[in-house]
Amino acid sequence: MGGSIKGLLDGFRVGEEKAERIAGEVARGSTPGAGFYALIATAALIASLGLVANSPAVIIGAMLVSPLMSPIFGLSLGMIRGDTSLLAKSVRAEVSGMALAVAFGALFGLLPVMTEVTPEMLARTEPTLLDLLVAVFAGFAGTLAMVDDRISPALPGVAIATAIVPPLATCGLCLAAGATQGATGAILLFFANFVAILLVSALTFLAAGLARRHAGNGGARMVAGNLAVAVLGFLLVSAYLTGTLTAIVKDRRQAGQVKETIEALLAEDPNASLVTLHRKDHGDTLDILATVRTPKPFDPQRVADMEQALQERLGGKVRLVARCLLTKDIFPPGGTAVVTAPSLDGSFLSVEVPADVKRLQLAEQTLREILATRPQLLLLDVDLVHIAGDPVILATLQSPRPLIPLEAEEFERAVRQRLGEPGLRLLARCQVPVDVDSRGRILFGKAHFGPEDPAARAVAETARQAVEALPDMFVTALDVIRDGEGFVARAEITGTRLVTPEQIRDIEARVAVSAGAPVRLSAWSRTDLMVTDSRYLPVEEYTRRRLMEGREETGAPQQTDAGEKHPPAVATDQAIEPK
């Protein structure tokens, strides 16, 4: 066994002629010059661009250009050969090159191109023991390529350059952004890789026999001393990076536990999925911000249950905030599926839909198809609830009036037919909006938006006067639009009694004579008045006059419904409504 190892080492050793040739190549590569510095500046700028753009391909381009590997080889060869001249040139080249790369990275960072911190930058501000191991193997590969003619230096050249320029460019970018902690981490990564490559390349050169010509001149003691310094530096860096690696492994384990727990809880709802996670460990408390894609916001109790599950899994106090991104997956008529995370084959749809989810999807599609022909009805939300143990489709609608049972029955029948469940129930929850602009409540959208129709406005004024001519009747809203050769009016009337059909017909006839065209009036009549000690007032008018009184006291300009300035309310109104 010992003979085979000795034979392998003897086969690895190089001759005197090749040793001198390698030493000459290393010395030339370690001699700084204009071309050397130009390549470093170029590599630093390319690396900075790749880091800011988060592009590994561009960063690899910087690795190919960088010449900073040669001075490290010069240092290692000078250490084992006792060549002080090579050592001095290599140190000068490495230090000046390092400073130049940091400077050009900082200059690039001052340009208005770095909008956010990228993962490629972050990866080079938190070095670990794994980075050190990469440098060890890369340094061995590069050195081996130099001493063995059978190995192409191209491939290991790419590998070892990974550890040189990008950390220096990251340091410069961090300094430009004022991130001293990130800059320190990037320099530490460079130093760790530098020490690892220096030690490994020195040992490889030593094994190849490049130091044997100085063995009889105190060379062994000199080589041992130099290697001891490199080994000490390597061990110190390894000890530090081992601690950071342990912390990172612990942090990633915690992140994995948090993600697994939240995803397991969300698996109960196929429509909800985890988007991103942010964590901040305060020692005694872990703060978690979970961004979730969901069709409706989580209720506080669900978040509390998730928080409790996280505390049981992690064994400590957790404060959870669920940030809900509201989304809705819409399928064509009859289509049902669940959107999942993309698999290795690229699929993101699953046809294995739970029964309740399928009910919900088909019910929503059916209702949207029906309401597409009824623009006055707006579907806000569809949910599936269980009442007395039975599934019930809860449809929340926005409508100008509450639905009547016949309409709800029509919707329920359509949903039952689509789902094939004759016993399924539907509950319609109606939200009646009140749309108001500067002209008043909107009864006809065309009366408030689009080109103004003077004839329709005149009809509206005549109709208003006709209604208010009735005792104790007030018009709180009235819109008129054209309908063929005539006009359609819709009014909201409040009073001490309801308007009768005979009064509506009489008003229609009088307004039609004035307009010279047929007029059809529909009125929402209600008894909804403010009553003072001397008169009746509609709530809207009462509120308007109180606002006018406030403006009079502050000297603010007062306006009519049409937006024209007018004098303050008459004194009789103020006397009627004491403050």
Solvent accessible surface area in square Angstrom, and as a share of the most:
residue,aa,sasa,rsa
1,M,186,0.83
2,G,52,0.50
3,G,57,0.55
4,S,74,0.48
5,I,85,0.43
6,K,131,0.55
7,G,41,0.40
8,L,133,0.66
9,L,82,0.41
10,D,71,0.37
11,G,67,0.64
12,F,51,0.21
13,R,110,0.40
14,V,12,0.07
15,G,41,0.39
16,E,90,0.40
17,E,152,0.68
18,K,39,0.17
19,A,4,0.03
20,E,77,0.35
21,R,110,0.40
22,I,0,0.00
23,A,15,0.12
24,G,24,0.24
25,E,71,0.32
26,V,4,0.02
27,A,28,0.22
28,R,167,0.61
29,G,27,0.26
30,S,0,0.00
31,T,64,0.37
32,P,26,0.16
33,G,34,0.32
34,A,91,0.70
35,G,48,0.46
36,F,20,0.08
37,Y,69,0.26
38,A,58,0.45
39,L,83,0.41
40,I,0,0.00
41,A,15,0.12
42,T,60,0.35
43,A,0,0.00
44,A,0,0.00
45,L,70,0.35
46,I,50,0.25
47,A,0,0.00
48,S,0,0.00
49,L,92,0.46
50,G,0,0.00
51,L,0,0.00
52,V,24,0.14
53,A,64,0.49
54,N,61,0.31
55,S,27,0.17
56,P,77,0.48
57,A,76,0.59
58,V,49,0.28
59,I,2,0.01
60,I,77,0.39
61,G,24,0.23
62,A,0,0.00
63,M,15,0.07
64,L,116,0.58
65,V,42,0.24
66,S,18,0.11
67,P,25,0.16
68,L,0,0.00
69,M,20,0.09
70,S,38,0.24
71,P,0,0.00
72,I,0,0.00
73,F,13,0.06
74,G,0,0.00
75,L,16,0.08
76,S,0,0.00
77,L,0,0.00
78,G,0,0.00
79,M,19,0.08
80,I,0,0.00
81,R,12,0.04
82,G,33,0.32
83,D,56,0.29
84,T,107,0.62
85,S,70,0.45
86,L,7,0.04
87,L,44,0.22
88,A,57,0.44
89,K,52,0.22
90,S,0,0.00
91,V,71,0.41
92,R,127,0.46
93,A,0,0.00
94,E,8,0.04
95,V,82,0.47
96,S,37,0.24
97,G,0,0.00
98,M,53,0.24
99,A,58,0.45
100,L,46,0.23
101,A,0,0.00
102,V,24,0.14
103,A,47,0.36
104,F,54,0.23
105,G,0,0.00
106,A,24,0.18
107,L,102,0.51
108,F,24,0.10
109,G,10,0.10
110,L,121,0.60
111,L,93,0.46
112,P,133,0.83
113,V,64,0.37
114,M,45,0.20
115,T,125,0.73
116,E,123,0.55
117,V,93,0.54
118,T,8,0.05
119,P,91,0.57
120,E,33,0.15
121,M,9,0.04
122,L,94,0.47
123,A,64,0.49
124,R,30,0.11
125,T,22,0.13
126,E,107,0.48
127,P,7,0.05
128,T,12,0.07
129,L,41,0.20
130,L,96,0.48
131,D,45,0.23
132,L,1,0.01
133,L,75,0.37
134,V,86,0.50
135,A,1,0.00
136,V,29,0.17
137,F,142,0.59
138,A,8,0.06
139,G,0,0.00
140,F,95,0.39
141,A,36,0.28
142,G,4,0.04
143,T,0,0.00
144,L,38,0.19
145,A,9,0.07
146,M,46,0.20
147,V,5,0.03
148,D,25,0.13
149,D,102,0.53
150,R,212,0.77
151,I,62,0.32
152,S,70,0.45
153,P,92,0.58
154,A,70,0.54
155,L,143,0.71
156,P,12,0.08
157,G,28,0.27
158,V,47,0.27
159,A,46,0.36
160,I,8,0.04
161,A,6,0.05
162,T,49,0.29
163,A,9,0.07
164,I,1,0.00
165,V,0,0.00
166,P,0,0.00
167,P,1,0.01
168,L,0,0.00
169,A,0,0.00
170,T,0,0.00
171,C,6,0.03
172,G,0,0.00
173,L,0,0.00
174,C,10,0.06
175,L,88,0.44
176,A,29,0.23
177,A,64,0.50
178,G,57,0.55
179,A,44,0.34
180,T,94,0.55
181,Q,159,0.71
182,G,14,0.14
183,A,6,0.05
184,T,90,0.53
185,G,9,0.09
186,A,0,0.00
187,I,63,0.32
188,L,42,0.21
189,L,10,0.05
190,F,9,0.04
191,F,92,0.38
192,A,0,0.00
193,N,4,0.02
194,F,31,0.13
195,V,8,0.05
196,A,0,0.00
197,I,0,0.00
198,L,19,0.09
199,L,13,0.06
200,V,20,0.11
201,S,0,0.00
202,A,0,0.00
203,L,83,0.41
204,T,7,0.04
205,F,0,0.00
206,L,60,0.30
207,A,37,0.29
208,A,0,0.00
209,G,3,0.03
210,L,1,0.00
211,A,9,0.07
212,R,93,0.34
213,R,130,0.47
214,H,51,0.23
215,A,62,0.48
216,G,85,0.82
217,N,129,0.66
218,G,54,0.52
219,G,4,0.04
220,A,73,0.57
221,R,208,0.76
222,M,56,0.25
223,V,12,0.07
224,A,59,0.46
225,G,36,0.35
226,N,41,0.21
227,L,22,0.11
228,A,57,0.44
229,V,111,0.64
230,A,7,0.05
231,V,57,0.33
232,L,106,0.53
233,G,18,0.17
234,F,40,0.17
235,L,102,0.51
236,L,115,0.57
237,V,9,0.05
238,S,19,0.12
239,A,70,0.54
240,Y,125,0.48
241,L,0,0.00
242,T,60,0.35
243,G,43,0.41
244,T,34,0.20
245,L,31,0.16
246,T,86,0.50
247,A,59,0.46
248,I,29,0.15
249,V,65,0.37
250,K,139,0.59
251,D,67,0.35
252,R,162,0.59
253,R,139,0.51
254,Q,36,0.16
255,A,29,0.22
256,G,28,0.27
257,Q,50,0.22
258,V,0,0.00
259,K,101,0.43
260,E,99,0.44
261,T,13,0.08
262,I,0,0.00
263,E,76,0.34
264,A,66,0.51
265,L,45,0.23
266,L,6,0.03
267,A,76,0.59
268,E,143,0.64
269,D,34,0.17
270,P,35,0.22
271,N,41,0.21
272,A,8,0.06
273,S,47,0.31
274,L,33,0.17
275,V,55,0.31
276,T,63,0.37
277,L,43,0.21
278,H,113,0.50
279,R,68,0.25
280,K,125,0.53
281,D,80,0.42
282,H,97,0.43
283,G,71,0.69
284,D,116,0.60
285,T,16,0.10
286,L,9,0.05
287,D,35,0.18
288,I,3,0.02
289,L,42,0.21
290,A,0,0.00
291,T,11,0.06
292,V,0,0.00
293,R,101,0.37
294,T,2,0.01
295,P,34,0.21
296,K,84,0.36
297,P,87,0.55
298,F,23,0.10
299,D,79,0.41
300,P,114,0.72
301,Q,115,0.51
302,R,67,0.24
303,V,29,0.17
304,A,48,0.37
305,D,79,0.41
306,M,4,0.02
307,E,49,0.22
308,Q,91,0.41
309,A,26,0.20
310,L,0,0.00
311,Q,48,0.22
312,E,125,0.56
313,R,108,0.39
314,L,42,0.21
315,G,71,0.68
316,G,40,0.38
317,K,121,0.51
318,V,3,0.02
319,R,125,0.46
320,L,14,0.07
321,V,90,0.52
322,A,22,0.17
323,R,131,0.48
324,C,35,0.21
325,L,74,0.37
326,L,108,0.54
327,T,51,0.30
328,K,76,0.32
329,D,73,0.38
330,I,107,0.54
331,F,32,0.13
332,P,93,0.59
333,P,99,0.62
334,G,45,0.44
335,G,20,0.20
336,T,34,0.20
337,A,8,0.06
338,V,13,0.07
339,V,67,0.39
340,T,61,0.36
341,A,84,0.65
342,P,106,0.67
343,S,58,0.38
344,L,194,0.97
345,D,117,0.61
346,G,47,0.45
347,S,57,0.37
348,F,110,0.46
349,L,90,0.45
350,S,33,0.21
351,V,128,0.74
352,E,148,0.67
353,V,26,0.15
354,P,63,0.40
355,A,68,0.53
356,D,54,0.28
357,V,13,0.08
358,K,94,0.40
359,R,52,0.19
360,L,33,0.16
361,Q,20,0.09
362,L,15,0.08
363,A,0,0.00
364,E,13,0.06
365,Q,13,0.06
366,T,5,0.03
367,L,1,0.00
368,R,88,0.32
369,E,67,0.30
370,I,32,0.16
371,L,11,0.05
372,A,83,0.64
373,T,111,0.64
374,R,56,0.20
375,P,122,0.77
376,Q,97,0.43
377,L,10,0.05
378,L,97,0.48
379,L,13,0.07
380,L,72,0.36
381,D,45,0.23
382,V,6,0.03
383,D,31,0.16
384,L,26,0.13
385,V,44,0.25
386,H,104,0.46
387,I,91,0.46
388,A,104,0.80
389,G,66,0.63
390,D,82,0.43
391,P,33,0.20
392,V,11,0.06
393,I,0,0.00
394,L,19,0.10
395,A,1,0.00
396,T,17,0.10
397,L,1,0.01
398,Q,60,0.27
399,S,1,0.01
400,P,77,0.48
401,R,109,0.40
402,P,89,0.56
403,L,23,0.12
404,I,87,0.44
405,P,115,0.72
406,L,123,0.61
407,E,23,0.10
408,A,26,0.20
409,E,89,0.40
410,E,59,0.27
411,F,1,0.00
412,E,24,0.11
413,R,119,0.43
414,A,27,0.21
415,V,1,0.01
416,R,69,0.25
417,Q,135,0.60
418,R,81,0.30
419,L,28,0.14
420,G,59,0.57
421,E,48,0.22
422,P,109,0.69
423,G,62,0.60
424,L,5,0.03
425,R,138,0.50
426,L,15,0.08
427,L,80,0.40
428,A,24,0.18
429,R,130,0.47
430,C,41,0.25
431,Q,85,0.38
432,V,64,0.37
433,P,45,0.28
434,V,95,0.55
435,D,79,0.41
436,V,98,0.56
437,D,43,0.22
438,S,98,0.64
439,R,103,0.38
440,G,23,0.22
441,R,46,0.17
442,I,40,0.20
443,L,30,0.15
444,F,27,0.11
445,G,41,0.39
446,K,161,0.68
447,A,28,0.21
448,H,17,0.07
449,F,128,0.53
450,G,63,0.60
451,P,136,0.85
452,E,101,0.45
453,D,44,0.23
454,P,104,0.65
455,A,38,0.29
456,A,7,0.06
457,R,115,0.42
458,A,59,0.46
459,V,6,0.04
460,A,20,0.15
461,E,86,0.39
462,T,41,0.24
463,A,2,0.02
464,R,79,0.29
465,Q,112,0.50
466,A,9,0.07
467,V,0,0.00
468,E,80,0.36
469,A,72,0.56
470,L,31,0.15
471,P,90,0.57
472,D,62,0.32
473,M,4,0.02
474,F,41,0.17
475,V,10,0.06
476,T,27,0.16
477,A,5,0.04
478,L,17,0.08
479,D,10,0.05
480,V,7,0.04
481,I,34,0.17
482,R,130,0.47
483,D,70,0.36
484,G,72,0.69
485,E,158,0.71
486,G,6,0.06
487,F,12,0.05
488,V,24,0.14
489,A,0,0.00
490,R,108,0.39
491,A,1,0.00
492,E,5,0.02
493,I,0,0.00
494,T,0,0.00
495,G,1,0.01
496,T,54,0.31
497,R,93,0.34
498,L,105,0.52
499,V,19,0.11
500,T,59,0.34
501,P,87,0.55
502,E,105,0.47
503,Q,43,0.19
504,I,27,0.14
505,R,139,0.51
506,D,72,0.37
507,I,2,0.01
508,E,38,0.17
509,A,57,0.44
510,R,111,0.41
511,V,1,0.00
512,A,26,0.20
513,V,126,0.72
514,S,77,0.50
515,A,39,0.30
516,G,70,0.67
517,A,20,0.15
518,P,90,0.56
519,V,12,0.07
520,R,135,0.49
521,L,12,0.06
522,S,67,0.43
523,A,37,0.29
524,W,134,0.47
525,S,28,0.18
526,R,48,0.18
527,T,83,0.49
528,D,60,0.31
529,L,35,0.18
530,M,71,0.32
531,V,102,0.58
532,T,33,0.19
533,D,137,0.71
534,S,77,0.50
535,R,83,0.30
536,Y,84,0.32
537,L,2,0.01
538,P,6,0.04
539,V,56,0.32
540,E,81,0.36
541,E,37,0.17
542,Y,45,0.17
543,T,67,0.39
544,R,80,0.29
545,R,40,0.15
546,R,80,0.29
547,L,111,0.55
548,M,13,0.06
549,E,9,0.04
550,G,33,0.32
551,R,98,0.36
552,E,72,0.32
553,E,118,0.53
554,T,110,0.64
555,G,65,0.62
556,A,43,0.33
557,P,84,0.53
558,Q,12,0.05
559,Q,88,0.39
560,T,51,0.30
561,D,93,0.48
562,A,66,0.51
563,G,42,0.40
564,E,119,0.53
565,K,153,0.65
566,H,47,0.21
567,P,103,0.65
568,P,63,0.39
569,A,17,0.13
570,V,92,0.53
571,A,77,0.60
572,T,90,0.52
573,D,10,0.05
574,Q,66,0.29
575,A,83,0.64
576,I,28,0.14
577,E,5,0.02
578,P,106,0.67
579,K,161,0.68
